[in-house]
């Protein structure tokens, strides 16, 4: 039985609250309705970044949770205004929250956001806390998009690779016999976003303007990729700030941007080379799909790559759509993660549902 579900995601880029509407059975039936983003202002973004890197006072963390929850409430109201007929039929909300800690080697993860506030506001169940069940079962709690990717790309020629370039980059490899292997490969857009925000007072390297004007420092790239994480096999998971050892501080703004793009592309390539077979097709989603230099570097390594826009999918809201799908899977007690995607000991149906009554 299909249900209309809302998905909500606040990515590690700290840009804003993404929301999307989906009609799905939590399996292969997936109908995209639409989505949007409510952006965070620069002050809120800076506070989220601070909380994600440092031990801020508990009261500040609670204030942040309240504020981003209200941003998600605002996002859902905007979505419902855009799609009023579908809004009346929403059966569940999947609310990821904002990750402020993810330390898989210690079994630690924390996403902030108040699901009770959403449940009260919209009068339907809210599923949240998607990662801790997987981690309790021996998994790394990420990536959670892999099963969704398999459902979406079921008809694509195999082997196929789906590359998600968010704050952290992750891949889903789909084999000819329906095998699946997933995991984080290294930094996505997180390092370059932070670099240009700090050095150029820009939210992003818009249109790749800085990176395209720079020269890659090969020694910095090689030094960055010597970290233990990059030699570990998939599945594996990382926190956005696990790659702060990548040091481009001696480089110009442009050279730093180009070098950070190369670290991302080369880390993806090295991870994919270790998979059972090189993919025939590579589909890219996430914010990095908009960065022409990063995309060109990936193309130079893999050959042809494509944005998921060519399949009429939206790289900016796909993760939010994933959590709409996962919320329905939770309701149906279907697995959200399996050993091949996160390293958990067995298929796990995670998440916690609340309903304000």
C-alpha contacts under 8 A as a table, 3 or more apart, distances in Angstrom:
res1	aa1	res2	aa2	distance
1	X	25	X	5.65
2	X	23	X	6.37
2	X	24	X	4.90
2	X	25	X	4.17
2	X	26	X	7.74
2	X	29	X	7.64
3	X	23	X	5.51
3	X	24	X	5.52
3	X	25	X	6.20
3	X	90	X	7.26
3	X	91	X	6.19
3	X	328	X	7.43
4	X	21	X	6.95
4	X	22	X	5.60
4	X	23	X	4.34
4	X	24	X	6.49
4	X	86	X	7.35
4	X	89	X	6.28
4	X	90	X	4.85
4	X	91	X	5.80
4	X	92	X	7.28
5	X	21	X	5.81
5	X	22	X	5.30
5	X	23	X	6.27
5	X	24	X	7.51
5	X	90	X	5.45
5	X	91	X	5.86
5	X	92	X	5.09
5	X	93	X	5.68
5	X	94	X	7.40
5	X	324	X	5.18
5	X	325	X	7.22
5	X	327	X	7.52
5	X	328	X	7.20
6	X	19	X	6.92
6	X	20	X	5.64
6	X	21	X	4.74
6	X	22	X	6.39
6	X	90	X	7.06
6	X	92	X	6.46
6	X	93	X	4.59
6	X	94	X	6.04
6	X	321	X	7.49
6	X	323	X	7.79
6	X	324	X	4.96
7	X	19	X	5.47
7	X	20	X	5.26
7	X	21	X	6.54
7	X	22	X	7.77
7	X	93	X	5.85
7	X	94	X	4.70
7	X	95	X	6.17
7	X	320	X	4.63
7	X	321	X	5.31
7	X	322	X	6.89
7	X	323	X	4.77
7	X	324	X	3.82
7	X	325	X	7.51
7	X	327	X	7.87
8	X	17	X	6.87
8	X	18	X	5.63
8	X	19	X	4.56
8	X	20	X	6.82
8	X	72	X	7.22
8	X	93	X	7.61
8	X	94	X	6.06
8	X	95	X	4.87
8	X	96	X	6.02
8	X	97	X	7.39
8	X	320	X	4.85
8	X	321	X	7.66
8	X	323	X	6.52
8	X	324	X	7.33
9	X	17	X	5.89
9	X	18	X	5.15
9	X	19	X	6.54
9	X	95	X	6.64
9	X	96	X	5.35
9	X	97	X	6.17
9	X	98	X	7.32
9	X	319	X	6.62
9	X	320	X	4.99
9	X	323	X	7.44
10	X	14	X	6.74
10	X	15	X	7.63
10	X	16	X	6.01
10	X	17	X	4.87
10	X	18	X	6.25
10	X	96	X	7.15
10	X	97	X	5.88
10	X	98	X	5.04
10	X	99	X	7.86
11	X	14	X	5.72
11	X	15	X	7.08
11	X	16	X	7.37
11	X	17	X	7.72
11	X	98	X	6.54
11	X	99	X	7.61
11	X	166	X	7.37
11	X	167	X	7.13
12	X	15	X	7.94
12	X	98	X	7.27
12	X	99	X	6.78
12	X	166	X	7.48
12	X	167	X	5.30
12	X	168	X	7.83
12	X	190	X	7.39
12	X	240	X	6.60
13	X	166	X	7.28
13	X	167	X	5.32
13	X	189	X	7.65
13	X	190	X	5.98
13	X	193	X	7.58
14	X	40	X	7.35
14	X	45	X	5.45
14	X	48	X	6.66
14	X	49	X	6.95
15	X	39	X	5.76
15	X	40	X	5.74
15	X	45	X	6.70
16	X	37	X	6.38
16	X	38	X	5.48
16	X	39	X	3.99
16	X	40	X	4.71
17	X	37	X	5.51
17	X	38	X	5.23
17	X	39	X	6.34
17	X	40	X	7.52
17	X	68	X	7.85
17	X	71	X	6.58
17	X	72	X	5.80
17	X	75	X	6.73
18	X	35	X	7.38
18	X	36	X	5.94
18	X	37	X	4.38
18	X	38	X	6.59
18	X	72	X	7.93
18	X	75	X	7.33
18	X	316	X	7.89
18	X	317	X	6.21
18	X	320	X	5.97
19	X	35	X	5.44
19	X	36	X	5.61
19	X	37	X	6.23
19	X	72	X	7.84
19	X	75	X	6.44
19	X	76	X	6.65
19	X	79	X	7.32
19	X	317	X	6.82
19	X	320	X	5.45
19	X	321	X	7.46
20	X	33	X	7.49
20	X	34	X	5.64
20	X	35	X	3.89
20	X	36	X	6.53
20	X	79	X	7.38
20	X	317	X	6.54
20	X	320	X	5.70
20	X	321	X	5.47
20	X	324	X	7.43
21	X	32	X	6.69
21	X	33	X	5.33
21	X	34	X	5.55
21	X	35	X	6.20
21	X	79	X	7.92
21	X	321	X	6.82
21	X	324	X	7.17
22	X	30	X	6.95
22	X	31	X	5.82
22	X	32	X	5.00
22	X	33	X	5.56
22	X	34	X	7.49
22	X	321	X	6.43
22	X	324	X	6.38
22	X	325	X	7.28
23	X	29	X	7.82
23	X	30	X	5.90
23	X	31	X	4.96
23	X	32	X	6.55
23	X	33	X	7.23
24	X	27	X	7.17
24	X	28	X	7.76
24	X	29	X	5.26
24	X	30	X	4.61
24	X	31	X	6.27
24	X	325	X	6.60
24	X	328	X	7.50
25	X	28	X	7.11
25	X	29	X	5.66
25	X	30	X	7.14
25	X	325	X	7.83
25	X	328	X	6.77
25	X	329	X	7.70
26	X	29	X	7.13
26	X	30	X	7.70
26	X	325	X	5.26
26	X	326	X	6.65
26	X	327	X	7.88
26	X	328	X	5.14
26	X	329	X	4.74
26	X	332	X	7.74
27	X	30	X	7.56
27	X	151	X	6.60
27	X	329	X	7.50
28	X	151	X	5.37
28	X	152	X	7.28
30	X	152	X	7.72
32	X	321	X	7.92
35	X	79	X	6.72
35	X	317	X	6.23
36	X	75	X	7.47
36	X	79	X	6.82
36	X	317	X	7.08
37	X	75	X	6.75
37	X	317	X	7.97
38	X	71	X	6.96
38	X	72	X	7.80
38	X	74	X	7.53
38	X	75	X	5.63
40	X	44	X	6.03
40	X	45	X	5.95
40	X	71	X	7.86
41	X	44	X	5.50
41	X	45	X	6.16
42	X	45	X	5.01
42	X	46	X	6.07
43	X	46	X	5.20
43	X	47	X	6.33
44	X	47	X	5.12
44	X	48	X	6.19
45	X	48	X	5.17
45	X	49	X	6.22
46	X	49	X	5.10
46	X	50	X	6.17
47	X	50	X	4.99
47	X	51	X	6.18
47	X	64	X	7.77
48	X	51	X	5.10
48	X	52	X	6.09
48	X	64	X	7.24
48	X	100	X	7.70
49	X	52	X	5.04
49	X	53	X	6.36
50	X	53	X	5.36
50	X	54	X	5.83
50	X	56	X	7.48
51	X	54	X	5.41
51	X	55	X	6.43
51	X	56	X	5.66
51	X	61	X	7.03
51	X	100	X	6.29
52	X	99	X	7.35
52	X	100	X	4.19
52	X	101	X	6.16
53	X	100	X	7.57
53	X	241	X	6.82
56	X	60	X	6.63
56	X	61	X	6.76
57	X	60	X	5.33
57	X	61	X	6.51
58	X	61	X	5.04
58	X	62	X	6.30
59	X	62	X	5.07
59	X	63	X	6.21
60	X	63	X	5.01
60	X	64	X	6.16
61	X	64	X	5.05
61	X	65	X	6.19
62	X	65	X	4.97
62	X	66	X	6.27
63	X	66	X	5.09
63	X	67	X	6.18
64	X	67	X	5.06
64	X	68	X	6.10
65	X	68	X	5.44
65	X	69	X	6.02
65	X	112	X	5.31
65	X	113	X	4.96
65	X	114	X	6.86
66	X	69	X	5.14
66	X	70	X	6.34
66	X	113	X	6.87
66	X	114	X	7.03
67	X	70	X	5.19
67	X	71	X	6.42
68	X	71	X	4.85
68	X	72	X	6.29
68	X	113	X	6.71
69	X	72	X	5.06
69	X	73	X	6.27
69	X	97	X	7.87
69	X	113	X	5.31
69	X	114	X	6.01
69	X	117	X	7.47
69	X	118	X	7.79
70	X	73	X	4.87
70	X	74	X	6.12
71	X	74	X	4.97
71	X	75	X	6.15
72	X	75	X	4.87
72	X	76	X	6.21
73	X	76	X	5.25
73	X	77	X	6.27
73	X	118	X	6.43
73	X	121	X	7.65
74	X	77	X	5.19
74	X	78	X	6.23
75	X	78	X	5.11
75	X	79	X	6.17
76	X	79	X	4.93
76	X	80	X	6.05
77	X	80	X	5.07
77	X	81	X	6.13
78	X	81	X	5.10
78	X	82	X	6.33
79	X	82	X	5.11
79	X	83	X	6.22
80	X	83	X	5.00
80	X	84	X	5.20
80	X	86	X	7.60
80	X	87	X	5.13
81	X	84	X	5.42
83	X	86	X	5.67
83	X	87	X	6.11
84	X	87	X	4.99
84	X	88	X	6.65
85	X	88	X	5.70
85	X	89	X	7.34
86	X	89	X	5.33
86	X	90	X	6.69
87	X	90	X	5.47
90	X	93	X	7.80
90	X	124	X	7.62
91	X	124	X	6.24
91	X	125	X	7.22
92	X	124	X	5.76
92	X	125	X	5.10
92	X	126	X	5.85
92	X	127	X	7.45
92	X	324	X	7.87
92	X	327	X	6.87
92	X	328	X	7.23
93	X	124	X	7.29
93	X	125	X	6.38
93	X	126	X	4.68
93	X	127	X	6.15
93	X	324	X	6.40
93	X	327	X	6.61
94	X	126	X	5.90
94	X	127	X	4.90
94	X	128	X	6.16
94	X	323	X	5.08
94	X	324	X	4.97
94	X	325	X	7.79
94	X	326	X	6.98
94	X	327	X	4.82
95	X	115	X	7.00
95	X	126	X	6.70
95	X	127	X	5.98
95	X	128	X	4.98
95	X	323	X	6.84
96	X	111	X	7.23
96	X	113	X	7.94
96	X	128	X	5.64
96	X	129	X	6.79
96	X	130	X	6.82
96	X	323	X	6.88
97	X	111	X	5.36
97	X	112	X	5.33
97	X	113	X	4.86
97	X	114	X	7.99
97	X	128	X	7.53
98	X	111	X	4.93
98	X	112	X	5.25
98	X	113	X	6.73
99	X	102	X	7.03
99	X	109	X	7.54
99	X	110	X	5.75
99	X	111	X	4.16
99	X	112	X	6.47
100	X	109	X	7.88
100	X	110	X	5.86
100	X	111	X	5.98
100	X	112	X	7.15
101	X	108	X	7.31
101	X	109	X	5.23
101	X	110	X	5.12
101	X	111	X	7.23
101	X	239	X	7.16
102	X	108	X	5.84
102	X	109	X	4.25
102	X	110	X	6.50
102	X	238	X	7.13
102	X	239	X	5.22
103	X	106	X	5.70
103	X	107	X	6.23
103	X	108	X	4.94
103	X	109	X	6.06
103	X	238	X	7.25
103	X	239	X	6.60
104	X	107	X	4.67
104	X	108	X	5.77
104	X	109	X	7.23
104	X	135	X	7.41
104	X	139	X	7.88
104	X	140	X	4.91
104	X	141	X	6.98
104	X	237	X	6.82
104	X	238	X	7.20
105	X	108	X	7.67
105	X	140	X	7.54
107	X	135	X	5.70
107	X	136	X	7.16
107	X	138	X	7.92
107	X	140	X	7.09
108	X	132	X	7.97
108	X	135	X	7.73
109	X	131	X	7.34
109	X	132	X	6.91
109	X	141	X	7.84
111	X	129	X	7.20
114	X	117	X	5.66
114	X	118	X	7.17
115	X	118	X	5.25
115	X	119	X	6.18
115	X	126	X	6.02
115	X	127	X	7.42
115	X	128	X	6.67
115	X	354	X	7.01
116	X	119	X	4.95
116	X	120	X	6.11
116	X	126	X	7.58
116	X	354	X	6.58
116	X	355	X	7.19
116	X	356	X	6.52
117	X	120	X	5.31
117	X	121	X	6.17
118	X	121	X	5.04
118	X	122	X	6.02
118	X	123	X	7.93
118	X	126	X	7.03
119	X	122	X	5.53
119	X	123	X	5.38
119	X	124	X	5.51
119	X	125	X	5.82
119	X	126	X	5.73
119	X	354	X	7.01
119	X	355	X	5.66
119	X	356	X	5.36
120	X	123	X	5.42
120	X	124	X	7.67
120	X	355	X	7.65
120	X	356	X	5.18
120	X	357	X	7.82
123	X	355	X	7.61
123	X	356	X	6.83
124	X	355	X	6.26
124	X	356	X	7.51
125	X	353	X	6.36
125	X	354	X	5.59
125	X	355	X	4.51
125	X	356	X	7.46
126	X	327	X	7.96
126	X	353	X	5.45
126	X	354	X	5.41
126	X	355	X	6.45
127	X	130	X	7.81
127	X	327	X	5.76
127	X	330	X	7.70
127	X	351	X	6.04
127	X	352	X	5.32
127	X	353	X	4.23
127	X	354	X	6.52
128	X	351	X	5.45
128	X	352	X	5.35
128	X	353	X	6.45
129	X	132	X	6.52
129	X	350	X	7.80
129	X	351	X	5.03
129	X	352	X	5.74
130	X	133	X	7.06
130	X	134	X	7.96
130	X	350	X	5.57
130	X	351	X	4.14
130	X	352	X	7.11
131	X	134	X	5.62
131	X	135	X	6.49
131	X	141	X	4.76
131	X	142	X	7.23
131	X	144	X	7.97
131	X	350	X	6.94
131	X	351	X	7.08
132	X	135	X	4.96
132	X	136	X	6.02
132	X	141	X	6.60
132	X	350	X	7.46
132	X	351	X	7.83
133	X	136	X	5.08
133	X	137	X	6.32
133	X	141	X	7.98
133	X	348	X	7.17
133	X	349	X	7.60
133	X	350	X	5.09
133	X	351	X	6.99
134	X	137	X	5.06
134	X	138	X	6.61
134	X	139	X	5.07
134	X	140	X	6.94
134	X	141	X	5.41
134	X	337	X	6.96
134	X	342	X	7.77
134	X	344	X	6.14
134	X	348	X	6.09
134	X	349	X	7.95
134	X	350	X	6.52
135	X	138	X	5.14
135	X	139	X	4.46
135	X	140	X	5.39
135	X	141	X	5.22
135	X	344	X	7.11
136	X	139	X	7.02
137	X	344	X	5.42
137	X	345	X	5.85
137	X	346	X	7.42
137	X	348	X	7.55
138	X	343	X	6.70
138	X	344	X	4.61
138	X	345	X	5.77
139	X	142	X	7.88
139	X	339	X	7.37
139	X	342	X	5.09
139	X	343	X	4.58
139	X	344	X	3.57
139	X	345	X	6.92
140	X	236	X	6.73
140	X	237	X	5.89
140	X	342	X	5.37
140	X	343	X	6.40
140	X	344	X	7.11
141	X	144	X	7.19
141	X	237	X	7.40
141	X	342	X	6.25
142	X	183	X	7.08
142	X	184	X	7.70
142	X	236	X	7.68
142	X	237	X	5.62
142	X	341	X	7.67
142	X	342	X	5.73
143	X	146	X	6.40
143	X	170	X	6.93
143	X	182	X	7.14
143	X	183	X	5.88
143	X	184	X	6.79
143	X	237	X	6.81
143	X	341	X	6.90
143	X	342	X	6.52
144	X	147	X	7.18
144	X	336	X	7.16
144	X	337	X	6.75
144	X	341	X	7.85
144	X	342	X	7.94
145	X	148	X	5.28
145	X	149	X	6.17
145	X	319	X	6.99
145	X	322	X	6.27
146	X	149	X	5.03
146	X	150	X	6.36
146	X	171	X	7.79
146	X	172	X	5.54
146	X	182	X	6.24
146	X	337	X	7.99
146	X	341	X	6.42
147	X	150	X	5.11
147	X	151	X	6.40
147	X	336	X	6.90
147	X	337	X	6.96
147	X	341	X	7.86
148	X	151	X	5.11
148	X	152	X	6.18
148	X	322	X	6.05
148	X	325	X	7.40
148	X	326	X	7.91
149	X	152	X	5.06
149	X	153	X	6.00
149	X	162	X	7.04
149	X	172	X	7.00
150	X	153	X	5.34
150	X	154	X	5.80
150	X	172	X	7.90
150	X	174	X	7.01
150	X	180	X	7.72
151	X	154	X	5.50
152	X	155	X	7.98
153	X	156	X	5.34
156	X	160	X	7.06
157	X	160	X	6.51
157	X	176	X	7.94
157	X	280	X	7.44
157	X	281	X	7.60
158	X	174	X	6.46
158	X	175	X	5.52
158	X	176	X	4.94
158	X	279	X	7.08
158	X	280	X	6.50
158	X	281	X	7.64
159	X	173	X	7.04
159	X	174	X	5.43
159	X	175	X	4.51
159	X	176	X	5.59
159	X	277	X	7.17
159	X	278	X	7.21
159	X	279	X	4.72
159	X	280	X	5.58
159	X	281	X	7.09
160	X	173	X	5.97
160	X	174	X	5.23
160	X	175	X	6.80
160	X	279	X	4.98
160	X	280	X	5.81
160	X	281	X	4.98
160	X	282	X	6.07
160	X	283	X	7.85
161	X	171	X	6.66
161	X	172	X	5.61
161	X	173	X	4.58
161	X	174	X	6.26
161	X	279	X	5.81
161	X	280	X	7.92
161	X	281	X	6.21
161	X	282	X	4.76
161	X	283	X	6.26
162	X	171	X	5.56
162	X	172	X	5.09
162	X	173	X	6.60
162	X	282	X	5.83
162	X	283	X	4.84
162	X	284	X	5.95
162	X	285	X	7.54
163	X	169	X	7.12
163	X	170	X	5.91
163	X	171	X	4.56
163	X	172	X	6.63
163	X	282	X	6.99
163	X	283	X	6.03
163	X	284	X	4.75
163	X	285	X	6.19
164	X	169	X	5.58
164	X	170	X	5.28
164	X	171	X	6.20
164	X	284	X	5.90
164	X	285	X	4.79
164	X	286	X	5.25
164	X	288	X	7.88
165	X	168	X	6.44
165	X	169	X	4.59
165	X	170	X	6.79
165	X	188	X	4.93
165	X	189	X	6.44
165	X	284	X	7.20
165	X	285	X	6.12
165	X	286	X	4.72
165	X	287	X	5.96
165	X	288	X	4.86
165	X	289	X	6.88
166	X	169	X	5.74
166	X	188	X	5.33
166	X	189	X	5.73
166	X	190	X	7.17
166	X	286	X	5.09
166	X	287	X	5.66
166	X	288	X	6.56
167	X	187	X	6.55
167	X	188	X	4.89
167	X	189	X	4.80
167	X	190	X	4.05
167	X	191	X	7.62
167	X	240	X	6.06
168	X	184	X	6.95
168	X	185	X	7.72
168	X	186	X	6.04
168	X	187	X	4.54
168	X	188	X	4.20
168	X	189	X	6.70
168	X	190	X	6.45
168	X	238	X	7.49
168	X	239	X	7.38
168	X	240	X	5.65
169	X	184	X	5.66
169	X	185	X	5.63
169	X	186	X	5.60
169	X	187	X	5.51
169	X	188	X	4.24
169	X	189	X	7.73
169	X	264	X	7.58
169	X	268	X	7.59
170	X	182	X	7.27
170	X	183	X	5.43
170	X	184	X	3.94
170	X	185	X	5.40
170	X	186	X	7.44
171	X	182	X	5.47
171	X	183	X	5.71
171	X	184	X	6.36
171	X	185	X	7.05
172	X	180	X	6.90
172	X	181	X	5.89
172	X	182	X	4.38
172	X	183	X	6.91
173	X	179	X	7.88
173	X	180	X	5.54
173	X	181	X	5.15
173	X	182	X	6.10
173	X	275	X	7.93
173	X	279	X	7.63
174	X	178	X	6.16
174	X	179	X	5.62
174	X	180	X	4.76
174	X	181	X	6.84
175	X	178	X	5.21
175	X	179	X	4.71
175	X	180	X	6.27
175	X	277	X	7.99
176	X	179	X	6.90
180	X	340	X	6.34
180	X	341	X	7.22
181	X	234	X	6.99
181	X	235	X	6.68
181	X	340	X	5.17
181	X	341	X	5.61
182	X	234	X	6.31
182	X	235	X	5.39
182	X	236	X	7.84
182	X	340	X	6.58
182	X	341	X	4.58
182	X	342	X	7.11
183	X	234	X	5.38
183	X	235	X	4.42
183	X	236	X	4.90
183	X	237	X	5.94
183	X	341	X	6.33
183	X	342	X	6.79
184	X	234	X	7.59
184	X	235	X	7.32
184	X	236	X	5.72
184	X	237	X	4.98
184	X	238	X	6.37
185	X	230	X	7.17
185	X	236	X	7.82
185	X	237	X	7.91
185	X	267	X	6.00
185	X	268	X	5.43
185	X	271	X	6.04
186	X	229	X	7.96
186	X	230	X	7.17
186	X	238	X	7.33
186	X	243	X	7.50
186	X	264	X	6.47
186	X	267	X	5.97
186	X	268	X	7.07
187	X	190	X	6.34
187	X	191	X	6.62
187	X	240	X	7.02
187	X	243	X	6.60
187	X	263	X	7.61
187	X	264	X	5.52
187	X	267	X	7.99
188	X	191	X	7.21
188	X	264	X	5.76
188	X	288	X	7.09
189	X	192	X	5.58
189	X	193	X	5.90
189	X	264	X	7.90
189	X	287	X	7.10
189	X	288	X	6.09
190	X	193	X	5.23
190	X	194	X	6.19
190	X	240	X	6.70
191	X	194	X	5.23
191	X	195	X	6.09
191	X	243	X	7.80
191	X	244	X	7.76
191	X	260	X	6.75
192	X	195	X	4.90
192	X	196	X	6.21
192	X	204	X	7.64
192	X	205	X	7.49
192	X	257	X	5.88
192	X	260	X	5.89
192	X	261	X	7.03
193	X	196	X	5.49
193	X	197	X	6.05
193	X	203	X	6.63
193	X	204	X	5.14
193	X	205	X	6.87
194	X	197	X	5.07
194	X	198	X	6.06
195	X	198	X	5.29
195	X	199	X	5.89
195	X	200	X	7.80
195	X	253	X	7.89
195	X	256	X	7.68
195	X	257	X	7.19
196	X	199	X	5.06
196	X	200	X	4.92
196	X	201	X	6.30
196	X	202	X	5.66
196	X	203	X	6.93
196	X	204	X	6.25
196	X	205	X	6.39
196	X	253	X	7.35
196	X	257	X	7.43
197	X	200	X	5.76
197	X	201	X	4.60
197	X	202	X	4.77
197	X	203	X	5.29
197	X	204	X	6.76
198	X	201	X	5.76
198	X	202	X	7.82
199	X	253	X	6.52
200	X	253	X	7.33
202	X	205	X	6.98
205	X	208	X	5.22
205	X	209	X	6.30
205	X	210	X	6.14
205	X	211	X	7.40
205	X	257	X	7.98
205	X	291	X	7.83
206	X	209	X	6.15
206	X	210	X	7.97
206	X	291	X	7.63
207	X	290	X	7.38
207	X	291	X	5.99
207	X	292	X	6.53
208	X	211	X	5.38
208	X	212	X	5.84
208	X	291	X	5.57
208	X	292	X	5.81
208	X	293	X	5.73
209	X	212	X	5.42
209	X	213	X	6.53
210	X	213	X	5.35
210	X	214	X	6.57
210	X	253	X	7.20
210	X	254	X	4.83
210	X	257	X	6.29
210	X	258	X	7.49
211	X	214	X	5.20
211	X	215	X	7.95
211	X	254	X	5.36
211	X	255	X	6.80
211	X	256	X	7.65
211	X	257	X	4.68
211	X	258	X	4.18
211	X	259	X	7.90
211	X	261	X	7.47
211	X	293	X	6.60
212	X	254	X	7.58
212	X	258	X	6.74
212	X	293	X	6.21
213	X	254	X	5.79
213	X	255	X	7.55
213	X	258	X	7.85
214	X	253	X	7.84
214	X	254	X	4.25
214	X	255	X	4.08
214	X	256	X	7.34
214	X	257	X	6.96
214	X	258	X	5.40
215	X	254	X	7.28
215	X	255	X	4.83
215	X	258	X	6.09
215	X	259	X	7.21
216	X	255	X	5.89
216	X	256	X	7.59
216	X	258	X	5.39
216	X	259	X	4.58
216	X	262	X	7.21
217	X	220	X	5.55
217	X	221	X	6.60
217	X	255	X	7.14
217	X	259	X	5.79
218	X	221	X	5.05
218	X	222	X	6.29
218	X	259	X	7.56
219	X	222	X	5.22
219	X	223	X	6.11
220	X	223	X	5.08
220	X	224	X	6.07
220	X	246	X	7.60
220	X	247	X	7.17
220	X	248	X	7.13
220	X	259	X	7.45
221	X	224	X	5.17
221	X	225	X	6.34
221	X	259	X	6.65
221	X	260	X	7.75
221	X	262	X	6.99
221	X	263	X	5.52
222	X	225	X	5.21
222	X	226	X	6.46
223	X	226	X	5.42
223	X	227	X	7.82
223	X	246	X	7.83
224	X	227	X	6.36
224	X	245	X	6.96
224	X	246	X	5.12
224	X	247	X	7.62
224	X	263	X	7.27
225	X	230	X	6.15
225	X	263	X	7.38
225	X	267	X	7.13
226	X	230	X	7.02
226	X	231	X	7.94
227	X	230	X	6.05
227	X	231	X	7.63
228	X	231	X	5.60
228	X	232	X	6.81
229	X	232	X	5.49
230	X	267	X	7.01
230	X	271	X	7.52
232	X	236	X	7.37
233	X	236	X	6.90
233	X	271	X	7.50
233	X	274	X	7.50
234	X	271	X	7.59
235	X	340	X	6.48
235	X	341	X	5.78
235	X	342	X	5.50
235	X	343	X	5.95
236	X	342	X	6.58
236	X	343	X	7.42
237	X	342	X	7.55
238	X	242	X	6.35
239	X	242	X	5.28
240	X	243	X	6.97
241	X	244	X	5.62
242	X	245	X	7.63
243	X	246	X	5.91
244	X	247	X	7.33
247	X	250	X	7.84
248	X	251	X	5.47
248	X	256	X	5.36
248	X	259	X	7.64
248	X	260	X	7.86
249	X	252	X	7.92
249	X	256	X	7.52
251	X	254	X	7.91
251	X	255	X	5.78
251	X	256	X	5.40
252	X	255	X	5.13
252	X	256	X	5.83
253	X	256	X	5.17
253	X	257	X	6.21
254	X	257	X	5.15
254	X	258	X	6.28
255	X	258	X	5.13
255	X	259	X	6.00
256	X	259	X	5.10
256	X	260	X	6.11
257	X	260	X	5.25
257	X	261	X	6.30
258	X	261	X	5.21
258	X	262	X	6.35
258	X	293	X	7.87
259	X	262	X	5.03
259	X	263	X	6.33
260	X	263	X	5.04
260	X	264	X	6.45
261	X	264	X	5.26
261	X	265	X	6.29
261	X	293	X	7.29
261	X	294	X	5.47
261	X	297	X	7.80
262	X	265	X	5.06
262	X	266	X	5.82
262	X	294	X	7.32
262	X	297	X	6.92
263	X	266	X	5.32
263	X	267	X	5.96
264	X	267	X	5.31
264	X	268	X	6.32
264	X	294	X	7.86
265	X	268	X	5.24
265	X	269	X	6.27
265	X	294	X	6.71
265	X	297	X	6.20
265	X	298	X	5.47
266	X	269	X	4.99
266	X	270	X	6.14
266	X	298	X	7.89
267	X	270	X	5.25
267	X	271	X	6.21
268	X	271	X	5.26
268	X	272	X	6.16
269	X	272	X	5.19
269	X	273	X	6.11
269	X	298	X	7.71
269	X	301	X	6.85
269	X	302	X	7.59
270	X	273	X	5.18
270	X	274	X	6.79
271	X	274	X	5.55
271	X	275	X	7.21
272	X	275	X	5.35
272	X	278	X	6.93
273	X	277	X	7.68
273	X	278	X	6.55
275	X	278	X	6.90
279	X	282	X	6.65
281	X	304	X	7.47
281	X	305	X	6.73
281	X	306	X	7.97
282	X	304	X	7.47
282	X	305	X	5.03
282	X	306	X	6.26
283	X	305	X	6.14
283	X	306	X	5.00
283	X	307	X	5.53
283	X	308	X	5.62
284	X	288	X	7.95
284	X	289	X	5.82
284	X	305	X	7.29
284	X	306	X	6.06
284	X	307	X	4.76
284	X	308	X	5.80
284	X	315	X	7.71
285	X	288	X	7.10
285	X	289	X	5.50
285	X	307	X	6.26
285	X	308	X	5.95
285	X	314	X	7.73
285	X	315	X	4.42
285	X	316	X	7.44
285	X	318	X	7.56
286	X	289	X	5.79
286	X	315	X	4.84
286	X	316	X	5.67
286	X	318	X	7.61
287	X	290	X	5.87
287	X	291	X	7.46
287	X	315	X	6.95
287	X	316	X	6.42
288	X	291	X	5.14
288	X	294	X	6.89
288	X	295	X	7.45
289	X	292	X	7.64
289	X	295	X	6.64
289	X	307	X	6.13
289	X	315	X	7.10
290	X	295	X	7.90
291	X	294	X	5.53
291	X	295	X	6.20
292	X	295	X	5.06
292	X	296	X	5.99
293	X	296	X	5.04
293	X	297	X	6.15
294	X	297	X	5.16
294	X	298	X	6.32
295	X	298	X	5.15
295	X	299	X	6.16
295	X	305	X	7.84
296	X	299	X	4.91
296	X	300	X	6.15
297	X	300	X	5.09
297	X	301	X	6.58
298	X	301	X	5.20
298	X	302	X	6.06
298	X	303	X	7.70
298	X	305	X	7.53
299	X	302	X	5.16
299	X	303	X	4.76
299	X	304	X	5.61
299	X	305	X	5.87
300	X	303	X	5.84
302	X	305	X	7.29
306	X	310	X	7.08
307	X	310	X	6.01
307	X	315	X	7.69
308	X	311	X	5.34
308	X	312	X	6.83
308	X	313	X	5.42
308	X	314	X	6.79
308	X	315	X	6.44
309	X	312	X	4.81
309	X	313	X	4.87
309	X	314	X	5.76
309	X	315	X	6.86
310	X	313	X	7.20
313	X	318	X	7.34
314	X	317	X	5.65
314	X	318	X	5.86
315	X	318	X	5.46
316	X	319	X	7.66
317	X	320	X	5.27
317	X	321	X	6.24
318	X	321	X	4.95
318	X	322	X	6.11
319	X	322	X	4.81
319	X	323	X	6.52
320	X	323	X	5.28
320	X	324	X	6.52
321	X	324	X	5.06
321	X	325	X	6.36
322	X	325	X	5.06
322	X	326	X	6.10
323	X	326	X	4.80
323	X	327	X	5.97
324	X	327	X	5.28
324	X	328	X	6.73
325	X	328	X	5.37
325	X	329	X	6.40
326	X	329	X	4.87
326	X	330	X	6.09
326	X	336	X	6.50
327	X	330	X	5.04
327	X	331	X	6.40
327	X	351	X	7.83
328	X	331	X	5.04
328	X	332	X	6.31
329	X	332	X	5.00
329	X	333	X	5.94
329	X	334	X	5.03
329	X	335	X	7.05
329	X	336	X	6.99
329	X	349	X	7.82
330	X	333	X	4.88
330	X	334	X	6.05
330	X	335	X	7.59
330	X	336	X	7.42
330	X	349	X	6.20
330	X	350	X	6.63
330	X	351	X	6.52
331	X	334	X	7.79
333	X	349	X	5.86
334	X	348	X	7.91
334	X	349	X	5.63
335	X	338	X	6.96
335	X	347	X	5.49
335	X	348	X	4.88
335	X	349	X	4.16
335	X	350	X	7.37
336	X	347	X	7.42
336	X	348	X	5.93
336	X	349	X	5.11
336	X	350	X	6.31
337	X	341	X	6.27
337	X	342	X	6.56
337	X	344	X	7.52
337	X	347	X	5.74
337	X	348	X	5.38
337	X	349	X	6.96
338	X	341	X	5.54
338	X	342	X	6.47
338	X	343	X	7.12
338	X	344	X	6.21
338	X	345	X	7.76
338	X	346	X	5.99
338	X	347	X	4.23
338	X	348	X	6.29
339	X	342	X	5.63
339	X	343	X	4.30
339	X	344	X	4.58
339	X	345	X	5.81
339	X	346	X	5.81
339	X	347	X	6.51
340	X	343	X	5.88
340	X	344	X	7.88
341	X	344	X	7.98
344	X	347	X	7.16
344	X	348	X	7.59
